[in-house]
Amino acid sequence: MESEASVAYPAGRRPRILVVEDDEHVRLDIAAALEDYGFAVDGVSSGHIGLLRALDSDFDAVVLDRMLPDIDGLSILSTLRNVGKETPVLILSALSAVDERVRGLRAGGDDYLTKPFDSLELTARLNALLRRRSSPKEASALSVGDLILDMSTHLVERAGEAIELKPREYQLLEYMMRHAGQPVTRAMLFESVWNYHFNAQTNVIDMHIGQLRRKISLNGRLSVMIHTVRNVGYILHAGE
């Protein structure tokens, strides 16, 4: 099946993804999942081969294992960035410490996903990277229906009425507006907004979502925009 949030490409053109992963089982599972969602996948087990493929071919994105037996994933990433390759790279790693994620992003990674992961989250993150790449420039404001978030002033309004948000609520709303129409998991929200590894026992996400949902509906005067997706997380879209 095709992802609802997939990026539009010319007819017959599927986004090409390079998967560099030495674990054959993981690599084949990733390839199968991505192909089900409409991607064209090239998979390699060697870091050296992966680097050469990424340098010589025009991939739309790279899924890169952090720890490879022949060459470290961050070394591959640094080489790509040093020669001017701007292909989006999503790092996969069993290393979940904040310091490791920071290292990956500072080396030039565009996103970081810890193992084990769900294929839905992987495809959602890849689609987000591809959409970001296809945008000619960063907009100064985000809008979904009559909800507007101005990133230059941090002002939020709906139907012309200002909404006062706390800093964390603003960050949460910005992330969800950037992924409007796309289901986002609690892990994605927790890692992207709080910068912590997701703890399934915490209800902090649900508490903040509840407060944000109420505020952007203007305390129930307008339609709800944030909806719960059962067994997945949440989705934001324009109210009815």
Secondary structure by P-SEA (a helix, b strand, c coil): ccccccccccccccbbbbbbcccaaaaaaaaaaaaaabbbbbbbccaaaaaaaaacccccccccccccccccaaaaaaaaaaaccccbbbbbcccccaaaaaaaaaacccccccccccaaaaaaaaaaaaaaaaccccccccccccccccccccccccccbbbbbcaaaaaaaaaaaaaccccccaaaaaaaccccccccccaaaaaaaaaaaaaaaccccccccccccccccccccccc
